[in-house]
Amino acid sequence: MRKDYNLEKRKYVIGGFIVVLVMIYIARLFTLQVGESKYKVNADNNAFLDKTIYPSRGLIYDRNGKLVVYNQPAYDVMVVPNDVQPFDTIAFCNTLQIDKAEFDRRWSAMKRGRNYSAYTQQVFMNHISAEAYGRLQEKLMMYPGFYIVQRILRQYAVTCGANVLGNIREVNQNDIDSDSYYRPGDYIGDLGVEKSYERWLRGRKGKEVLIRDALGKIKGHYNDGANDVTPQAGNDLHLSIDMDLQELGEYMMQGKVGAIVAIEPSTGEVLALVSSPSYDPALLMGNERGNNYAALIRDPRRPLFDRSIQGAYPPGSTFKPSQGLIFLQEGIIDLTTAFPCHRGFVSGGMRVGCHGHGSPIPLKPAIQTSCNAYFCWGLKRMLDNRKKYKSTSEAFEVWKRYMVQMGYGYVLGIDLPHEGHGFIPNSKFYDKNRGEGKWSSYSVISVAIGQGEILATPLQIANLGATIANRGYYITPHVVRLIDGVGVLKKSLERHQPSINKEYYMSVAEGMRMAVTGGTCRGANLPGLEVCGKTGTAQNPHGRDHSVFMGFAPMNDPKIAICVYVENGGFGATLGVPIGAVMIERYLRGELTPAIQAKANRMASISTFSTKLYGAHSPDAKNVTLKPAKDDKTEKKSDSKAQPKR
């Protein structure tokens, strides 16, 4: 009988088809039981409830042990949508004191959330009052699927230091995506030390694993609590900030725009970090946080902008001590080198104005009287020196290197977010903007007196004062001196030493002491405290000049270095010097005497607020017409007609 090969082939086809179906079936079973976790998660959620226990956030103290930020309990209403059974919505709304429309809005918003799952806890309403918590707790059994979770809200014992302390806010999707620690409804540090020290402050979450019956009712702890995790409280922070000094600085800066930075030179610890205008940190907590934050954003005075570490300003004459140090180190001058001043720097058809004083003049008296001509001549001599440098560009790069070593042009690394870097130009900047080989010492002469393209933050200016106070080094400025259980962070102990001889710092310090005893800083001459200082009157193309003061005290045992920067404040001696003197005296005397308080009251009464620049907002302090201080006759701004051509 003849064999049918078609039937024989059909057998293999059918067999192969069956094998493929079996393989697909096995693969799907494997995916469902091993590879796919969704069904296991759903099953576990039906049987178990993981209840997060939030840790206590670390407390914050000032340098004197004063508690400034602490915690208070807050309550969030959570819901597992799949567990919700029909309930009296109106009664539920009455318990929480919301209307039905608000209930519907919250429920819809919750379901639209990116991480929404009907099987896991979702935030329905946060920050309910203690009274609402009490009412809901009594009736919670009537609303299956709803739970109350206790969280932590920050409370502030002070109304100052908002830029240092920061605040906390609810996490957004970026926070959740970047750190697996966070879940929807969690809180995270935002601004200030709350942000930069978040990993220490937040602590470690705990967890309770609860078991449920077939009806979804909680029957107790799974495995007798063996799988529960105890929360771990966050680490407490001890700030270097003296909150009494901070409060005094903010008080004197009311009605003004600017900053105060005070540093302990030997440690780099920041004693005060004032940014004005400021705000009460308590505004950014609780249910009104969003509205208050929006109002602060809209405020034309920009109170959320931390001028102490972000503001980029021309440093003016506070820049001159750094120039003296460079010229001495490079051998451009010595202590006997004298330059002429014919009421300004006059050379090559150019004039940079100055004020009346003796001429010719050497370095120390030049610092004492804030002579513009001296430092212009010094920079010209350096940039034009072809025996030492091949070109103007090479000389300028050497100059730039010293400025960077002294902390200008780059961030100093303070332990706060969003520090600014200011601006120190280099040769490439001028090659690009003025043409390669087409610029000279005359083109850039204004940088010698802290004008032109030079920009610095008040922190950088104060840090120069700390470097001179230490006679040649600075420690990275920081606002946290200690973390409980951790200690001092290594970066807070980093020492930076510019390549300038110590003896030159001593000479510059002597010149700054002369400025206080008989020069532009006489308003800071405090008996028994040996203050060294340097004023600055920074030209401002948008209005009245800025008032600047940089100094330290005592001269030979420095405990504080300071920068005061007041926008539109006029001469350096008008506001910068007296405000700085009050801060120095208060810190070194250790008490707020009636005499110091009287000086502070006088400064607080003065307003420099410009409605032209910031709109119709009125400052807190009353408006007072500014007048130059009587002891400010030795420093006037440069003649605007005599500025170098650009």
C-alpha positions in Angstrom: 0.0 0.0 0.0 1.3 3.4 -0.9 2.4 5.7 2.0 0.6 9.1 2.3 3.4 11.7 2.9 1.0 14.6 3.3 -0.6 12.9 6.3 2.8 12.3 7.8 3.7 16.0 7.4 0.4 17.1 8.9 1.2 15.1 12.1 4.4 17.1 12.7 2.6 20.4 12.0 -0.1 19.7 14.5 2.4 18.4 17.1 4.6 21.6 16.6 1.5 23.8 17.0 0.6 22.1 20.3 4.2 22.4 21.6 4.1 26.2 20.8 0.8 26.6 22.6 2.2 24.8 25.6 5.4 26.9 25.6 3.3 30.1 25.4 1.1 28.9 28.3 4.1 28.0 30.4 5.8 31.4 29.7 2.6 33.2 30.7 2.3 31.3 33.9 5.9 32.1 34.7 5.4 35.8 34.0 2.3 35.9 36.2 3.7 33.9 39.1 7.4 35.0 39.0 8.0 37.9 36.7 4.9 40.0 37.2 4.6 41.6 40.7 1.3 43.5 40.2 -1.0 40.6 41.2 1.2 39.7 44.2 1.1 43.4 45.3 -2.7 43.5 44.9 -3.0 40.3 46.9 -0.7 41.6 49.6 -2.6 44.8 49.7 -5.8 42.9 50.3 -4.2 41.0 53.2 -1.8 43.5 54.6 -1.6 47.3 55.3 1.8 48.9 55.5 1.4 51.9 57.7 4.3 54.4 57.6 5.5 55.8 60.9 7.2 59.2 60.3 10.2 60.1 62.4 10.7 63.2 64.3 12.7 65.7 62.2 15.9 67.0 63.7 15.8 70.1 65.9 17.8 73.2 65.1 19.7 75.3 67.7 21.8 78.4 67.4 25.4 78.8 68.5 24.4 79.6 72.1 22.1 76.5 72.4 18.9 78.4 71.8 16.2 76.2 70.3 15.1 78.0 67.1 13.2 75.3 65.1 11.2 72.4 66.6 8.4 70.1 65.8 4.7 70.0 66.4 2.3 67.2 65.4 0.2 67.5 62.3 -2.4 65.1 60.9 -3.1 63.9 57.4 -6.2 62.0 56.3 -5.2 59.0 54.2 -7.4 56.7 52.1 -7.0 53.3 50.4 -9.6 53.8 47.7 -10.2 50.0 47.1 -11.2 49.7 50.8 -13.7 52.5 50.8 -17.3 51.3 51.3 -20.5 53.4 50.8 -20.6 56.1 53.6 -22.4 59.3 54.5 -20.3 61.8 52.5 -22.1 64.8 54.0 -21.4 63.7 57.6 -17.8 63.0 56.6 -17.5 66.6 55.2 -19.1 68.1 58.3 -16.6 66.3 60.5 -13.7 67.8 58.5 -15.5 71.1 58.0 -15.4 71.1 54.3 -18.2 71.2 51.7 -19.2 68.5 49.2 -17.5 70.4 46.3 -14.2 70.5 48.2 -14.6 66.7 48.9 -15.1 66.0 45.1 -12.2 68.3 44.2 -9.8 66.5 46.5 -11.0 63.1 45.4 -10.6 63.9 41.7 -7.1 65.5 42.3 -6.0 62.4 44.2 -7.1 60.1 41.4 -5.3 62.2 38.8 -2.0 61.9 40.7 0.8 60.2 38.8 1.4 57.6 41.6 -2.3 56.9 42.3 -3.2 53.3 43.1 -6.5 52.1 44.4 -4.6 49.6 46.5 -2.2 51.9 48.4 -2.6 54.8 50.8 -3.2 58.1 49.2 -3.2 61.6 50.7 -6.8 62.9 50.8 -6.3 65.9 53.1 -3.2 67.1 54.9 -2.6 69.3 57.9 -6.1 69.0 59.5 -6.5 70.8 62.8 -6.2 69.0 66.1 -10.0 69.6 66.6 -10.8 68.0 63.2 -8.4 65.1 64.1 -10.3 64.5 67.4 -13.7 64.6 65.7 -12.6 62.2 62.9 -10.8 59.8 65.2 -14.1 59.2 67.1 -16.0 58.4 64.0 -13.3 56.7 61.9 -14.9 53.2 62.2 -17.8 54.7 60.1 -15.5 55.4 57.2 -13.7 52.1 56.1 -10.6 52.8 54.0 -9.8 56.1 55.7 -6.9 56.5 58.1 -5.1 59.2 60.0 -1.4 59.5 59.8 0.6 61.7 62.2 3.3 63.8 60.6 5.6 66.6 61.8 5.2 70.3 61.2 8.0 72.8 61.8 7.5 75.5 64.4 9.8 78.5 64.8 10.9 80.1 68.0 12.2 83.1 66.1 10.9 85.4 63.4 14.4 86.0 61.9 16.9 84.0 59.9 14.5 82.7 57.2 17.2 82.6 54.6 19.4 80.4 56.9 16.7 78.2 58.3 14.7 77.5 55.2 11.5 75.5 55.4 9.9 72.2 54.4 7.4 71.5 51.7 5.5 68.6 50.2 7.5 66.5 47.7 7.0 66.8 44.0 7.5 64.2 41.3 11.1 65.1 40.7 11.9 64.5 44.4 10.2 61.1 44.3 12.0 60.1 41.1 15.4 61.2 42.4 15.2 59.6 45.9 13.4 56.3 46.7 13.0 57.5 50.3 10.1 59.7 49.4 6.5 58.9 48.7 3.6 61.1 47.7 2.6 63.3 50.6 6.1 63.3 52.2 7.9 66.4 53.1 11.3 67.6 52.2 13.6 70.5 53.1 13.3 73.6 50.9 15.8 76.5 51.1 18.3 77.1 53.9 19.7 74.4 56.1 16.4 72.5 55.8 17.4 71.8 52.2 21.2 71.4 52.5 21.1 69.1 55.5 17.9 67.2 54.5 19.6 63.8 54.7 20.5 64.3 58.3 17.4 66.1 59.4 14.8 63.8 57.9 15.7 60.7 60.0 14.5 57.2 59.0 10.9 56.2 58.5 9.3 53.4 60.5 6.7 50.9 59.4 3.8 48.9 60.9 2.7 45.8 58.9 -1.0 45.2 59.8 -3.0 42.2 58.7 -6.6 42.3 57.4 -9.3 39.8 57.2 -11.4 39.0 54.1 -13.6 42.0 54.8 -10.6 44.4 55.0 -10.8 44.9 58.8 -7.5 45.3 60.7 -6.9 42.3 62.8 -3.6 43.3 64.4 0.2 43.3 63.6 1.4 40.8 61.2 3.8 38.2 62.6 3.3 39.7 66.1 5.1 42.9 65.0 8.3 41.1 63.9 8.2 42.8 60.6 7.6 46.3 62.0 10.4 48.9 61.8 11.0 51.5 64.5 11.4 55.1 63.1 14.7 56.8 63.8 14.6 60.5 64.6 16.7 63.0 62.5 19.9 64.5 63.7 19.8 67.8 65.5 21.7 70.7 64.0 23.7 73.3 66.0 24.1 76.5 63.9 27.1 78.8 64.1 24.5 81.7 63.8 24.0 83.9 66.8 20.3 84.5 66.6 20.4 87.5 68.8 23.0 89.1 66.5 21.0 88.0 63.4 17.8 89.6 64.8 19.7 92.8 65.5 21.1 92.9 61.9 17.6 92.3 60.4 16.2 95.0 62.7 18.7 97.6 61.4 18.2 96.6 57.8 14.5 97.1 57.8 13.4 99.5 55.1 16.6 98.8 53.2 17.8 96.4 50.5 21.1 94.6 51.1 22.9 92.2 53.3 25.1 91.7 56.4 27.6 88.8 56.7 29.6 88.2 59.9 32.2 85.5 60.2 34.4 84.1 63.0 37.7 84.3 61.2 39.5 81.4 63.0 36.8 78.9 62.3 34.9 80.1 59.2 31.7 79.9 61.3 29.1 82.4 60.1 27.8 84.5 63.0 25.1 86.3 61.1 23.7 86.1 57.6 21.2 88.9 57.0 19.4 89.4 53.7 17.0 92.3 53.5 14.1 92.4 53.0 13.4 89.2 54.8 10.2 87.4 56.0 9.0 85.5 59.0 9.9 81.8 58.4 6.5 80.7 59.9 4.8 82.1 56.8 6.0 79.0 54.9 4.3 76.4 57.0 0.9 74.9 57.3 -2.1 75.2 55.0 -1.3 78.8 54.0 2.2 78.0 52.8 1.2 78.0 49.1 -0.5 81.3 49.2 2.2 82.9 51.2 4.9 81.5 49.0 3.1 82.9 45.9 2.9 86.3 47.6 6.6 86.3 48.4 7.4 85.4 44.8 5.3 88.3 43.5 6.9 90.8 45.9 9.1 93.1 43.7 11.6 93.4 46.6 12.4 89.7 46.1 12.5 88.6 49.8 13.2 85.0 48.8 16.4 86.1 47.0 19.3 85.7 49.5 21.4 88.8 48.9 24.0 87.7 51.4 25.2 84.8 49.3 23.5 85.3 45.9 23.6 89.1 45.4 26.3 90.1 42.9 27.5 93.6 43.6 30.4 95.9 42.7 32.6 95.7 45.8 33.8 99.3 45.4 36.7 100.3 47.6 36.5 97.3 49.9 38.4 95.7 47.0 41.5 97.8 47.5 43.1 95.8 50.3 43.2 92.8 47.9 44.9 94.9 45.3 47.6 96.1 47.8 48.3 92.4 48.7 48.8 91.5 45.0 51.0 94.4 44.2 53.2 93.7 47.3 53.4 89.9 46.5 54.3 90.5 42.8 57.0 93.1 43.8 55.1 95.9 41.9 55.3 98.1 45.0 56.8 98.0 48.5 55.6 99.8 51.6 57.6 103.0 50.6 56.3 103.2 47.0 54.3 106.4 46.6 52.0 107.4 43.8 50.7 110.8 43.0 47.0 111.8 43.3 45.9 115.0 41.7 42.4 114.5 43.0 42.4 111.4 40.9 44.3 109.1 38.6 45.4 111.2 35.6 47.3 109.5 32.7 47.1 109.1 29.0 44.1 111.4 28.6 42.2 109.5 31.3 41.0 110.7 34.7 39.6 108.6 37.5 38.4 111.0 40.2 39.4 111.0 43.8 39.1 113.3 46.8 41.5 115.6 48.5 44.4 114.2 50.6 48.2 114.3 50.8 50.2 113.4 47.6 52.2 111.4 46.7 50.9 108.7 49.0 52.2 105.2 50.0 50.1 102.0 50.6 49.0 102.3 54.2 47.8 105.9 54.0 46.2 105.0 50.6 44.1 102.4 52.4 43.4 104.8 55.2 42.1 107.5 52.9 40.7 105.2 50.2 42.8 106.8 47.4 41.6 105.7 44.0 44.7 107.0 42.2 47.1 104.8 44.2 45.4 101.5 43.2 44.9 102.6 39.6 48.7 103.4 39.3 49.5 100.1 40.9 47.4 98.1 38.5 48.8 100.0 35.5 52.3 99.4 36.7 51.6 95.7 37.0 49.8 95.2 33.6 52.4 97.3 31.7 55.5 95.6 33.3 57.2 93.9 30.3 60.2 92.9 32.3 58.1 90.6 34.4 55.2 89.7 32.1 55.3 89.0 28.3 52.0 90.8 27.7 49.1 92.6 29.3 47.1 89.4 29.0 49.7 87.4 30.9 49.9 89.9 33.7 46.1 90.0 34.0 45.9 86.2 34.3 48.4 86.4 37.2 46.2 89.1 38.8 43.1 86.9 38.2 44.8 83.9 39.8 45.4 85.8 43.0 41.8 87.0 43.1 40.5 83.5 42.8 42.8 82.4 45.6 41.3 85.1 47.8 37.8 83.7 47.2 36.5 85.9 44.4 34.9 84.8 41.1 33.8 81.3 42.3 31.6 79.9 45.0 33.2 79.7 48.4 31.3 76.5 49.2 29.0 77.7 52.1 26.7 75.0 53.3 23.6 76.6 51.9 21.9 76.1 48.5 22.2 78.4 45.5 25.4 80.4 46.4 26.4 82.9 43.8 29.9 83.2 42.4 30.2 86.9 41.5 32.4 87.7 38.6 36.1 88.3 38.0 37.0 88.8 34.3 40.0 87.1 32.7 42.0 88.0 29.5 39.7 85.9 27.3 36.7 88.0 28.5 38.4 91.2 27.3 39.7 89.5 24.1 36.1 88.5 23.2 34.5 91.8 24.2 37.1 94.3 23.0 39.2 92.4 20.6 42.4 90.4 21.0 45.3 92.7 21.6 43.0 95.8 21.5 42.8 96.4 25.3 45.3 97.7 27.7 45.7 98.7 31.4 43.7 101.9 30.6 40.8 99.8 29.3 40.4 97.9 32.6 41.8 100.4 35.1 38.4 100.6 37.0 38.8 97.0 38.3 41.6 98.3 40.6 38.9 100.1 42.7 36.3 97.3 42.6 34.2 98.8 39.7 33.9 98.0 36.1 33.1 94.4 35.5 33.9 93.2 39.0 31.1 91.7 41.0 31.2 90.0 44.4 28.8 88.6 46.9 28.7 90.1 50.5 29.9 86.7 51.7 33.0 87.0 49.5 33.7 90.5 50.8 33.3 89.4 54.4 35.6 86.4 53.6 38.3 88.8 52.5 38.0 90.5 55.9 38.4 87.1 57.6 41.4 86.3 55.4 43.2 89.6 56.4 42.2 89.1 60.0 43.8 85.6 59.9 46.9 87.1 58.2 46.6 84.9 55.2 44.1 82.1 55.2 40.4 81.4 55.5 38.2 78.5 56.5 35.3 77.6 54.2 32.4 79.7 55.6 29.6 77.5 57.1 26.4 78.0 59.1 26.3 74.6 60.8 29.0 74.1 63.4 27.9 70.6 64.6 25.5 67.7 63.7 24.5 65.6 66.7 25.8 62.0 66.2 27.9 63.0 63.2 30.2 65.9 64.4 31.7 68.5 62.1 31.6 67.9 58.4 35.1 67.7 56.8 34.4 70.4 54.3 33.6 72.8 57.1 37.3 72.5 58.2 38.9 73.1 54.9 41.7 75.7 55.1 42.5 77.9 52.0 45.7 79.9 51.9 46.4 82.3 49.0 50.1 82.4 47.9 50.7 85.8 49.6 53.2 86.3 52.3 51.8 86.8 55.9 53.8 90.0 56.4 51.9 91.7 53.6 48.6 90.9 55.3 49.9 92.5 58.5 50.7 95.7 56.5 47.3 95.8 55.0 45.7 95.3 58.4 47.6 98.2 59.7 46.3 100.4 56.9 42.7 99.3 57.7 43.3 100.1 61.4 44.4 103.6 60.3 41.2 103.9 58.3 39.3 103.5 61.6 41.4 105.7 63.8 41.8 108.6 61.3 40.3 107.8 57.9 37.1 106.9 56.2 35.9 104.4 58.9 36.1 106.7 61.9 32.5 105.8 62.8 33.7 102.3 63.7 36.3 103.5 66.1 35.1 101.7 69.2 37.2 102.2 72.4 38.9 99.1 73.5 38.0 97.0 70.5 40.7 97.9 67.9 38.5 97.7 64.8 40.1 97.5 61.4 37.9 98.6 58.4 37.5 99.6 54.9 34.6 101.6 53.4 33.2 101.3 49.9 31.0 103.6 47.9 30.1 101.5 44.9 28.8 103.3 41.9 25.3 102.3 40.8 24.1 103.0 37.3 20.5 102.6 38.5 20.4 105.3 41.2 22.1 106.3 44.4 25.5 104.7 45.2 25.7 101.6 47.4 27.1 101.9 50.9 29.6 99.2 51.8 31.8 98.4 54.8 34.3 95.5 55.4 36.2 95.0 58.6 37.2 92.9 61.5 38.0 93.2 65.2 40.0 93.1 67.4 43.0 93.8 65.2 45.4 91.2 66.8 42.9 88.7 68.2 40.1 88.8 65.6 36.8 87.3 66.7 34.5 88.8 64.0 34.9 89.8 60.3 32.0 91.6 58.7 30.6 93.0 55.5 27.6 95.3 55.4 26.1 96.1 52.0 23.2 98.6 51.6 21.8 99.2 48.2 21.3 102.9 47.4 22.8 103.7 50.8 25.2 106.4 49.6 28.7 106.8 51.1 30.2 103.8 52.8 30.4 105.8 56.1 26.7 106.8 56.0 25.2 103.4 56.6 27.7 100.6 56.1 30.1 101.8 58.8 27.6 102.5 61.6 25.6 99.3 61.0 28.9 97.3 61.0 30.1 99.0 64.2 26.8 98.2 66.0 27.1 94.5 65.0 30.8 94.3 66.0 30.2 96.0 69.3 27.1 93.9 70.2 29.0 90.7 69.4 32.3 91.6 71.2 30.6 93.3 74.2 28.3 90.3 74.7 25.3 92.4 75.5 22.9 94.9 74.0 23.6 98.0 76.0 21.4 101.0 76.0 24.0 102.9 73.9 24.2 100.1 71.3 20.4 99.9 71.2 20.2 103.6 70.6 22.6 103.3 67.6 20.6 100.4 66.3 17.4 102.3 66.6 18.9 105.2 64.6 20.0 102.9 61.8 16.6 101.1 61.8 14.8 104.4 61.3 16.5 105.1 58.0 14.9 103.8 54.8 16.7 103.6 51.5 13.8 101.8 49.8 13.3 102.9 46.2 9.8 102.9 44.8 11.3 103.6 41.4 13.1 100.3 41.4 10.7 98.1 43.5 7.2 99.6 42.9 4.8 101.0 45.4 5.5 98.6 48.3 6.2 100.5 51.5 9.1 99.4 53.8 8.4 98.8 57.4 10.7 101.6 58.6 9.6 105.2 58.0 11.3 107.2 55.3 14.2 109.4 56.4 16.2 111.6 54.1 19.8 110.4 54.0 22.6 112.7 54.6 26.4 112.0 54.5 27.8 111.3 58.0 29.9 114.1 59.4 33.0 111.9 59.5 32.7 110.9 55.8 34.5 113.9 54.3 37.5 112.0 53.3 35.7 109.7 50.9 33.6 110.8 47.9 32.7 108.9 44.8 34.8 109.2 41.7 33.9 111.9 39.2 31.5 110.2 36.8 33.0 112.2 33.9 36.4 110.9 34.7 35.7 107.2 34.4 37.7 105.1 32.0 36.4 104.8 28.5 34.8 101.4 27.8 
